[in-house]
Amino acid sequence: MIITITSSKVPSEHSEKVEIFLRDFLPRLKQQQGVLGIYHFARPDKEDESTIVIWKSQEDVKRYREGELIKEAFAFESQLILQSTREGYPLIYGAGVEFESE
């Protein structure tokens, strides 16, 4: 399994727009092949937000990152001039996450 983390600086004047976008975007992301779970949190006092996604495989991450849905996120970030970073790592341990044999 793979864990991806998207971290964004979200100035307070954009926080409501980001929440509205994510209400539509995250359920569609959950429908992507290989998504096992999504966790999102915001720290308004630090003006940042993070989304953590647990994926079945690196191939599923690659398919998403080459697909159409991520283009919506890039366009939204560009429109608001949000600074985002995306990272991905093999998941070694996950409490509460069902590990499947590959």
Order of alpha helices (4+ residues) and beta strands (2+ residues): beta-alpha-beta-beta-alpha-alpha-beta
